Amino acid sequence: MIPFLLPALERHGRLKLSADERSLVLKVSAATIDRLLSDVKIAAAGGRRRRAGFSSAVRRQVPVRTFNDWGSPPPGYCEADLVAHGGMSVSGAFIQTLTMVDIATGWTERFPLVVCEAALVVEALKRTQPLFPWPVRGLDFHNDSVRYAVFLR
């Protein structure tokens, strides 16, 4: 993303680099960026290092389907995520957005949720389904503590 973001940052006056600095930024690898930002990430996490633990072991055992694993499905099979709009904190109540993306076409629909509750997610799915120009046949949720396995007809 750096080759796309860098010109925009420069154009809007958010970043000023010399020609040599610009060349280095455009050549930097993802591993180098991670290494250079490791202290910043620790500080952002409140000074705590992330430890590999039970959840890491579980993640290695549980298969996760990605966009590459779908093959070529017909329209109607979607990936869905709940996006939390609570900033750096997950405590308290805040809006979440149900985002559904059709794998075959990239067609995307979004629906706001006041809280993350199963009944509200099901209602949002019912309201979002007619917004697609074809029937939603299958739906996978991947990134939430609230896991749903929903098959829509």
N, C-alpha and C positions, 0 to 999 in steps of 0.2 A: 504493500500500500504506500510505501514511502515515495516512490516516483509519482504517485497521484496526489498525495497530500502535501508534499514539499512545495510545489509551485503555488498551491492555494494559500499555504501559510505565508509564503513570501509576498504574494500578491496583496494579501490583506494586512501586511505589516506585522504579522505575528512572529516572524522569524527573519533574521538578517544574518546571512552566512557569507564568508569569503568564498572565492572560487574553489580554493583547496578544501575548505570545510564542507562545502556542498558536494564535492566529489567524494569525500570520505563518507558522508551520510548516505549517499546513493549506493555505495559499495558495501555498507555494513551488513553483516549476517544476522539472522534472528538469534543465534546462539550468543553472539557478541552483545547484542542489545540486552538479552536476558542477564548476562553476566554483569554488564555495566549498571543495570537497574536493580540488582539484587538487594542492595541496601535500602533503596527507595521502597521496594515492595515490602521489606520487613518493617520499615517505619510506617507504611500505610496500614499494615496489619496490627498496629499497636505495639510493635517491637517483638512480636512473637513469630518465630520461625514455624513454617508449616511442617508438621512431622508426618512421615509415612506411617500409617497405622492400619487398623482393621479395615477402614473404608477403602484404602488403596488396594488392599488384597482383594476385597470384594469387587472393586472396579475391574481388576485384571481378570476376574473369573466370569463376569457378566458380559455377554456379547451386546454391543451397541450397534445398531444399524445406522449408517451414515448415508448421505446422498449417493455416494458411489456404490452402495450395496443394493440399491433398488433395482438395478437393471433398467428396463425401459417400461415402466408401468403406464397404463392408460390414464388419462385424466380422472381424478377422483380420489387418488390416494395422497394423503396429506401428512406432513410433519406439523406438530403443534408445540408451542412453548408458551409458558406464562412468564411475562416480563414484569418484574417488580419495579415500581417507581418509588422506592423508599429511600433512595440515596445510599449512604454508607451503612445504614442501620436496617435490620429486618424486624425490629421490635415495633409494636403498635400497629395501627391500621393504616393502609395506604392503597392506592389504586394499583391494580395489576392489569395488564393487557394480554388477552388471549390472542396469539398470532398463529394463524393457520396458513401454510404454504403448500400449494399443490406441487407434487414432485415433478410431474411431467411438464407442466407449463410455467411454473413459477408464480401463478396467480396467487395473490396474498390478500387475506382479509384479517381485520383486527377488530376486537370487541373488548370494551373496558369492563372490568370487574371491580366492585367496591371492596370486596375481600376475597381471599382464595378459599372458597368453600365448595365442596363437591356439587351441591345442588345448583349453585350459581354457574359453575363451569358447564354442567349439563344443559342448563337453560341457555347459556351463551352459545353452546354448540348448536342447539336447535335454532337459534336466531341467526347464526352465521351460515349454516348450511344452505339456505335459499339464496344467499348472496353469490354463491358460485354458479357459473353457467351450466354446470353438469352436476349429477348427484355425487356427494361425498361418499365413497365406498369404504375407505379405511383411514384410520387416524392413529399416529404414533406420537406419544408424549415422551420426551427424553430428559429434560433438565430440571425437573422439579422434585421437591420432597413430597408433593402431592402427585401420586402416580395414577394415571387413568388408562384403562385399556377399553377403548370404545370402538365398537364396530357399528357404523351407521348404515342403514339400508336406504 
